[in-house]
């Protein structure tokens, strides 16, 4: 889409606030000052989930050696990388 110069300036100037106005990003329950009290109060008012389906993987203890395809302990550790930085060696 191609715009004439004056049309571009007109559209761009719609985003400029008048002098003395301040742009507000978060207000209401998402404002920084009320978030700590508003969100717990809202969660109290919500009904509890009675029939929450728990994934089977959440119930099982995680085993890193268990192959996700064949479900056998066939996974082999080839290299353990450091937590930060590029791989060594």
C-alpha atoms as one frame of an Amber mdcrd trajectory, in Angstrom:
protein
   0.000   0.000   0.000   1.459   3.323  -1.035   0.507   6.578   0.698   0.938
  10.156  -0.357   3.246  12.170   1.893   0.453  14.283   3.385  -1.714  11.221
   4.099   1.207   9.523   5.852   1.836  12.622   7.986  -1.885  12.866   8.803
  -2.052   9.233   9.930   1.203   9.501  11.862   0.038  12.646  13.655  -3.030
  10.801  14.962  -0.658   8.933  17.295   0.859  12.103  18.775  -0.724  13.084
  22.080  -1.597  16.723  22.779   0.632  18.673  25.156  -0.051  17.729  28.767
  -1.482  14.280  28.000   0.267  11.092  29.136   0.026   7.702  27.478  -1.290
   5.037  29.861  -0.320   1.457  29.089  -1.784  -0.439  32.040  -4.698   0.621
  34.186  -7.420  -1.019  36.222  -6.626  -4.524  37.460  -3.406  -4.619  35.440
  -1.909  -1.456  36.911   1.281  -1.955  38.865  -0.135  -0.609  42.109  -3.279
  -2.736  42.232  -2.063  -5.941  40.592  -0.875  -7.496  43.858  -4.289  -7.133
  45.497  -6.641  -7.354  42.510  -5.509 -10.657  41.002  -5.818 -12.729  44.227
  -9.252 -11.185  44.838 -10.370 -12.142  41.338  -9.041 -15.690  41.733 -11.084
 -16.086  44.929 -14.262 -15.209  43.044 -13.662 -17.743  40.273 -15.247 -21.181
  40.691 -12.902 -24.069  41.381 -12.143 -26.450  38.564 -13.550 -29.766  39.744
 -12.861 -31.892  36.709  -9.402 -30.651  35.848  -7.772 -33.138  33.557  -4.215
 -33.838  34.619  -1.884 -34.963  31.902  -0.466 -38.413  32.384   3.060 -37.043
  32.148   2.405 -34.786  35.158   1.512 -37.823  37.240   4.523 -39.885  36.228
   7.949 -39.224  37.616  10.198 -37.850  34.890  12.881 -40.239  33.679  15.386
 -38.687  31.242  16.520 -42.135  30.079  13.025 -43.136  28.947  12.581 -42.990
  25.173   9.395 -41.080  24.246   8.760 -43.426  21.293   9.324 -46.960  22.569
   8.964 -46.224  26.311  12.133 -48.155  27.149  15.169 -46.910  29.001  17.293
 -46.744  25.880  18.329 -43.087  25.925  22.080 -42.565  26.246  23.779 -39.372
  27.446  26.365 -38.329  24.872  27.496 -35.013  26.308  26.534 -32.791  29.224
  26.750 -29.124  28.275  27.511 -26.355  30.768  24.576 -24.229  31.836  25.946
 -21.035  30.273  28.080 -20.265  27.283  28.966 -22.253  24.188  29.699 -25.989
  24.320  33.196 -26.879  25.511  35.321 -29.304  23.526
